[in-house]
């Protein structure tokens, strides 16, 4: 089953000889839910001309509406299924239309993630592997005061063995599904066995001791549509920006009260920002920073934020020697609660 990333277009094309139009039916559902019996969406198009018969349908936006990312519990000790709405399945039935008569062409089902592809990947980039690691790198820095974190892994239906410090745990999948696997203190390798064919994924966890600053854990959805853990180990700078509206008052009498003033400020509210530093990191950290800047879902210590930094210079050991990245965030809410 092909896996697609719906923050980028995914095009279904129909170009059958003699067609005057075409139709596709989209059946969209989430993990652990039943496939709908009726189409979620039905899309039709007429051809442009007899010499331009190709019809193209971008299905990504329709699927993305059915993916809801809930902030999960990150501290887990054993494998568990990811939230049902983290991914979506999409079955596409295609038809050609000749003078109003429909002819069924075929069907394909996709697994859909809230990720994106790069321009250089080309059109309709997809992944067809049975085991897919939804993270940008296989090496991760972990605060040694933090018990554990997890990684998202897509698993095809079947039996799997999770190996952790020599202990095997069997995982039975009745359906293809997205799982969360913990990365625990003292562990440097995770491996997975797919049925009779060994397929291994190795994650290397580096434990960092930070004696001076309090590390800040940043969780965000990366380009693959999985939760990424990025820890800022060094200095943290908080700031506040307050906004208000000032109005001029008319005195109620020529003999005014000097303590009333001529102007007053209303509609106070504010927003907090924080500037964080990664500490000294390797060159490959730029890929994580790039994913962070492009993410639509970002949290700092479980609090929703918006990435304020909009540009970043790619640093190398050759030119910059020691590499540190500084990123600024705005908290995604006003200081004074004004939710109605």
N, C-alpha and C positions, 0 to 999 in steps of 0.2 A: 504494500500500500504506500503510495507516494505521499511524502510530507511536504507541505507548502507553507510559506510564510506570508501572512496576509497584510502586512504593512506595505508590501510591494504588490504590484499588479500580478495576477495570474490569469492568463488569457485562454479561454476555450474558443477554438475556431471551428467553423463549419463551412465547407466549400465543396459541395457536392454538385456534380455535373447536372445541369438542368433545373437546379433549385431556383425558386422565385422568392424564397425566404427560409427561415429556420426558427427553431425553438429549443430552449433548454429548460429543464426542470431541476431546481435545486432542492434537495432534501437535507436539512441541516439539523444536527442534534449534538448534544454534549455527552461527555463520558458518563457511563452508568445510567444513561437514559435511553428510552426506546426510540428507534428510528421512526420518523413520522410516516404515516401511510399516504398522506397527501403532500404535494410539493409545498415547501416553505415559500419559494418564489418561482414564478414562471415568467420567462423572458422571451420575447419574440422580436425578430427583425426581418425587414424586407431587404432584398439585394439592392445595391445602388443602380446597377445596370446589368445587361446580359454579359458584358465584358468584365464586370467587377462583381463577382458573385460571393466573395468571402464575407462572412459575418463573424465579428469578434465580440466576445463577451468577457468583461472583467468581473470575475466572481469574488474577488478579495473583499470588497467593501460589504457585500452581503453576508459573508461569513464572519467578518470582524464584529458585526453587530451582535453576534451570539457568543462572543468570548468575553467573560467578565472576570477580571483579575482581582481576587480577594487577597488581602495581606495575610499570609499564612503564619502558623506557629513554626518558627525557625529552629527551635531547640527540640530535636527529636532524637531518639536513641535506637530506633529500628525502622526498616523500610515501611513506607505507607503510601497509599495512592494519593496523588495530588488532587486538589479541588476539582470537582466535576466540570466546572465552567472554565478551567484554565485552557482547555483545548476544545476544538469542535471537529466533528466529522461532517463531510459534505459529499453527498452522492449527486453526480451530475448525469442526467439522462439527456441525450441529444436526439434531435429530430430534424429532418429536412422537410421543407414544405414546397410542393409543386402545385401551383394554382389552387391553394387551399387544402390540399390533401397532404396529411402528415405521414412520414415514414420514419419509423424508429431506427436509429443508427447504432446505439450502444450506450453503455453506462460505465462510469469510473467513480471510485470512492477515494477521497483524499482525507488525510489527517492534517488539521490546520492549526498553526501556532501563531501567536501574536508577535511575530518577529518580522524581519525584513531581509532583503538580499541587496547586494551591491550592484552597481551599474555594470561592472566588469564581469559579474556572474552571468550576464546575458538574460535573455527573455525566459520566463517560466522556469527559473532555477528551482530544483526540488531535490529531496533526499529520499532514497529508497532503501536505506539500511534497516535491519531488524532491531538494532540497538543504537539509539542516538543520544549522545550526551549533549544536553542543552546548556552549555557554558562555553565561554570564549577561550579558556586555557585549561590545561591539566595541572597547573601548579597554582596553589592558593596560599596566601598568608593568613594565619589565624592567630588571634590574640590568645595567649596561653591562659588567660583568666576566663575565657569564654568556653563553656563546656563543649558545644558542638554546633555545626551548621549543616545544611543539607545541600544537595545538588539534585537537579531534575534530570531524569533519564527516561527516555521513551523505550518501552519494551513491547516486543511482539508477543502474542499469546503463546504460552508454554511454561515450562518449569525453568526457574533460574536459581543459581546458587550465588548468594552474596557472601563474600569472604572478607572477614574483618578480624585481624589479629589471630588468624588460624581457625576462626569459628565460622562454620558454614550455616547459612540460613536459607531454606528452600522457600521460594516465592512462586506461588501458582497463579498464573494469569489465565482466566477464562477468555478474556477479550484483550485486544491490543489496548494498552493504557499507558498513562504517564505516571511515574512513580517518583517519590522523594527518598533519597538515600542519605543518611547522615555521614558527615566526616567528623571523626571523633579524635580527641586528644590522644597522641601517641600513635595514631594510625597514619601510615604513609602510602598505602596501596589499597585500592578497591578493585576486585576483579569479578567478572560475571561470566557464567557459562550458559550458552543458549542451546538447549536441547542436546544434540549429539555433536554439534559443531562448536568448538571453543571460540568464544569471542570475548576479548578482554578490554576493559577500560581501566586505565590506571590514573589515579589522582594522587598527586604529591602535595602533602600539607606541611608547610613550614610554620613552626610555632615561634611567634615573636614575643619577646619579653619587653614591655615598655614601662620602665620604672618611673618616668617623670610625668608623662601626660596620660590622660584618660582616653583610650581609643574610642573612636566613634564608628559604629557599624553602619555601612551604607548598603542597602538592599535595593536592587533595581531589576527591571525586566530587560534582558539583553537582546541582541539581534536575533538570537535563536528562539526567543519567546520563553526563556527560562529565567528563574530567579538567579541573580548573580550576587555574590557576597564580596564587597570591597571595604576594607577597613582602613580608616585614616588614623595613623598612629601618632602623629606629631601635633604641633600647636593648633589651637582652636581660637578663633576670634569672633565674638558675638557683637552684633550691632542692631540698632533699632531705627526705623524710619517712621515718623509720625506725620499724619496728614490731617488737615482740618479746614474749615471755611470761616473766614472773618467777615462780619457784617457791621456797617455803620448804623448807630442808633440815632433816632431823632429824640431830643429831650422833650419831656411832657410839659415843660414850662420854661420860660426864659430864665427864671430863677432856678436853675438846675442843681441837682445834687452832685457835687464834685466826686463823690465816691461811686457814682454809677458808671462813669466812663462814657466815651463816645463810640466805642466799638466792643464787640463781644465775639468770641470764637465758639463755633458749634461743630457738630459732626466729627468729633475726634475719633480717630482710629489709627492703628499702627501695624507694622509688619516687622518681624524679626528676620535677620539674616545671619548666616554663620559662614566663616571662611575656614576651610580645613586643609591640612597638609598630609600627604601620604607618608612622608618619611622617605628614606633612601630606597629606591626600587630598581628593578631591572628594566631594560628597554621594552620588553614585551608588555609592560603595564600601560603603554599608550593605547593598545587595543581595548583594554578595559575602560580607560578614560573616554575613549571615543564612543564606546557603547553607552557609557553613562550619559554623555552629553546628548546623545540621540534618543535616550529612553523616554517613554511617556509615563512610566510609573516608578517613582523614586522615593525611598524612605531613609531617614536617619534615625537610628535607634527606635524604630517602629513608628516614627512620626512622619507624615507626608510632607514632602518638600518639592520645590521646583528648582531645577538647576539654573542658576543665574549666569554662570560662566558660559559664554557663547563661542569662545575660541580658545585654542590651546596649541602651543608649539610642540612638535614632536622632538623629544630630547634623546640624545645618544651619548653613550659613555665616551666616544671619541671626541666629541665637541664639548659636551657639558660636564664631563667627569662624573660627579655624583648627580643622580637624577631624583628630583622631588617635584611632585605635581600639586599645585594649589587650586582648589575648586571652591567656588562660592555658591551658596544655596539660599533661597528664600523659603521660609516656612509657608506652606500652602493654605494659610488661613489668617484672618485678621486677629489681632490681640484682643480686641473687644468683641465678644460674641454678638453678631448681628444677623444670625440665621433666623429667618422668619418661618 
